[in-house]
């Protein structure tokens, strides 16, 4: 896990924009959306940009930290 502050999340959102990946705020939650046609029937499915995908919601902790999974660390390089 990568622990991020609000500024770190903003940097992640800017660096992670790609054709198949999109990230954005939903109140204080970070939403990471990945294009995936199976999102149509998935519990985490979300329709965005006229495409189906799966969304991962990362909520802020009591200390004001978002715990980003390791698979997204590559966007900071």
Short mmCIF file of the C-alpha atoms (twelve columns), coordinates in Angstrom:
data_MODEL
# 
_entry.id   MODEL 
# 
loop_
_atom_site.group_PDB 
_atom_site.id 
_atom_site.type_symbol 
_atom_site.label_atom_id 
_atom_site.label_alt_id 
_atom_site.label_comp_id 
_atom_site.label_asym_id 
_atom_site.label_seq_id 
_atom_site.Cartn_x 
_atom_site.Cartn_y 
_atom_site.Cartn_z 
_atom_site.pdbx_PDB_model_num 
ATOM 1  C CA . UNK A 1  0.000   0.000  0.000   1 
ATOM 2  C CA . UNK A 2  1.077   3.517  -0.755  1 
ATOM 3  C CA . UNK A 3  -0.102  6.139  1.728   1 
ATOM 4  C CA . UNK A 4  -1.074  9.422  0.056   1 
ATOM 5  C CA . UNK A 5  -2.118  12.821 1.341   1 
ATOM 6  C CA . UNK A 6  -4.544  15.028 -0.592  1 
ATOM 7  C CA . UNK A 7  -1.682  16.515 -2.616  1 
ATOM 8  C CA . UNK A 8  -0.414  13.018 -3.462  1 
ATOM 9  C CA . UNK A 9  -3.862  12.007 -4.688  1 
ATOM 10 C CA . UNK A 10 -3.990  15.114 -6.913  1 
ATOM 11 C CA . UNK A 11 -0.617  14.159 -8.426  1 
ATOM 12 C CA . UNK A 12 -1.871  10.596 -8.995  1 
ATOM 13 C CA . UNK A 13 -5.025  11.852 -10.740 1 
ATOM 14 C CA . UNK A 14 -2.968  13.999 -13.142 1 
ATOM 15 C CA . UNK A 15 -0.383  11.309 -13.928 1 
ATOM 16 C CA . UNK A 16 -2.771  8.368  -14.270 1 
ATOM 17 C CA . UNK A 17 -4.937  9.711  -17.094 1 
ATOM 18 C CA . UNK A 18 -4.829  7.198  -19.982 1 
ATOM 19 C CA . UNK A 19 -7.154  5.744  -22.595 1 
ATOM 20 C CA . UNK A 20 -8.177  2.795  -20.433 1 
ATOM 21 C CA . UNK A 21 -7.745  4.362  -16.972 1 
ATOM 22 C CA . UNK A 22 -9.377  7.380  -15.424 1 
ATOM 23 C CA . UNK A 23 -9.331  8.661  -11.859 1 
ATOM 24 C CA . UNK A 24 -11.383 11.382 -10.228 1 
ATOM 25 C CA . UNK A 25 -12.854 12.614 -6.932  1 
ATOM 26 C CA . UNK A 26 -16.265 11.591 -5.606  1 
ATOM 27 C CA . UNK A 27 -16.618 13.757 -2.496  1 
ATOM 28 C CA . UNK A 28 -13.608 12.638 -0.415  1 
ATOM 29 C CA . UNK A 29 -13.247 9.267  -2.144  1 
ATOM 30 C CA . UNK A 30 -10.799 8.574  -4.949  1 
ATOM 31 C CA . UNK A 31 -12.414 6.659  -7.814  1 
ATOM 32 C CA . UNK A 32 -10.153 4.715  -10.181 1 
ATOM 33 C CA . UNK A 33 -12.022 3.546  -13.279 1 
ATOM 34 C CA . UNK A 34 -10.593 1.014  -15.732 1 
ATOM 35 C CA . UNK A 35 -12.162 0.201  -19.077 1 
ATOM 36 C CA . UNK A 36 -13.552 -3.343 -18.976 1 
ATOM 37 C CA . UNK A 37 -16.525 -4.663 -20.934 1 
ATOM 38 C CA . UNK A 38 -17.394 -7.077 -18.096 1 
ATOM 39 C CA . UNK A 39 -18.242 -4.032 -15.970 1 
ATOM 40 C CA . UNK A 40 -21.742 -4.207 -17.464 1 
ATOM 41 C CA . UNK A 41 -22.645 -7.112 -15.186 1 
ATOM 42 C CA . UNK A 42 -20.154 -6.517 -12.366 1 
ATOM 43 C CA . UNK A 43 -21.069 -5.117 -8.946  1 
ATOM 44 C CA . UNK A 44 -18.295 -2.516 -9.327  1 
ATOM 45 C CA . UNK A 45 -19.350 -1.682 -12.885 1 
ATOM 46 C CA . UNK A 46 -19.641 1.954  -13.952 1 
ATOM 47 C CA . UNK A 47 -20.625 3.551  -17.271 1 
ATOM 48 C CA . UNK A 48 -18.240 6.411  -18.088 1 
ATOM 49 C CA . UNK A 49 -17.265 8.108  -21.376 1 
ATOM 50 C CA . UNK A 50 -19.752 5.916  -23.288 1 
ATOM 51 C CA . UNK A 51 -17.876 2.789  -22.139 1 
ATOM 52 C CA . UNK A 52 -18.313 0.189  -19.427 1 
ATOM 53 C CA . UNK A 53 -15.592 -0.313 -16.862 1 
ATOM 54 C CA . UNK A 54 -14.877 -1.286 -13.283 1 
ATOM 55 C CA . UNK A 55 -14.450 1.340  -10.598 1 
ATOM 56 C CA . UNK A 56 -12.385 1.000  -7.451  1 
ATOM 57 C CA . UNK A 57 -13.288 3.333  -4.581  1 
ATOM 58 C CA . UNK A 58 -10.538 4.358  -2.164  1 
ATOM 59 C CA . UNK A 59 -11.833 6.134  0.924   1 
ATOM 60 C CA . UNK A 60 -9.916  8.469  3.180   1 
ATOM 61 C CA . UNK A 61 -8.885  7.169  6.606   1 
ATOM 62 C CA . UNK A 62 -9.435  8.928  9.926   1 
ATOM 63 C CA . UNK A 63 -5.902  10.341 9.667   1 
ATOM 64 C CA . UNK A 64 -6.569  11.943 6.250   1 
ATOM 65 C CA . UNK A 65 -4.638  9.304  4.287   1 
ATOM 66 C CA . UNK A 66 -5.691  7.411  1.152   1 
ATOM 67 C CA . UNK A 67 -4.171  3.911  0.912   1 
ATOM 68 C CA . UNK A 68 -3.430  3.290  -2.752  1 
ATOM 69 C CA . UNK A 69 -2.860  -0.365 -3.782  1 
ATOM 70 C CA . UNK A 70 0.629   -1.256 -5.056  1 
ATOM 71 C CA . UNK A 71 -0.594  -1.938 -8.595  1 
ATOM 72 C CA . UNK A 72 -1.017  1.833  -9.112  1 
ATOM 73 C CA . UNK A 73 2.483   2.827  -7.934  1 
ATOM 74 C CA . UNK A 74 3.782   2.711  -11.534 1 
ATOM 75 C CA . UNK A 75 1.944   5.964  -12.292 1 
ATOM 76 C CA . UNK A 76 4.319   7.883  -10.011 1 
ATOM 77 C CA . UNK A 77 7.442   7.046  -12.057 1 
# 
